[in-house]
């Protein structure tokens, strides 16, 4: 059995090598698992820290009411701007109405003035016609008077002759 003993020893050595290799692999796996666990823990703690910071920031913002306040201020400013725009629109409309009214008034004034001028022109024409008629009447009257005088003269002459 010397051969068998040697074979058993060789097998024992192989088993021992296998055990060592297995232990190394297990140790490596364990180390990786530990390191990944540590990394996960670190990541988790970083997340927690960031969440805490965010929460603190939110709490500060609420305490200062700076964020909501800012929003409210912006909203107020926007509303004010909107109302100013509306006012401006109303003012512009009012102004354009006033301008239109002024134009209409001016047009009415001009129309009235034109009508008055037409009336004056008609009156002037009428006066001229009256003056012309009066002149004609005077002329006719003078002619009639002249004719009357001539008739009387003629009568006197004929009486004198007779």
ABEGO torsion letter per residue (X at the ends): XAAAAAAAAAAAAAAAAAAAAAAAAAAAAAAAAAAAAAAAAAAAAAAAAAAAAAAAAAAAAAAAGAAAAAAAAAAAAAAAAAAAAAAAAAAAAAAAAAAAAAAAAAAAAAAAAAAAAAAAAAAAAAAAAAAAAAAAAAAAAAAAAAAAAAAAAAAAAAAAAX
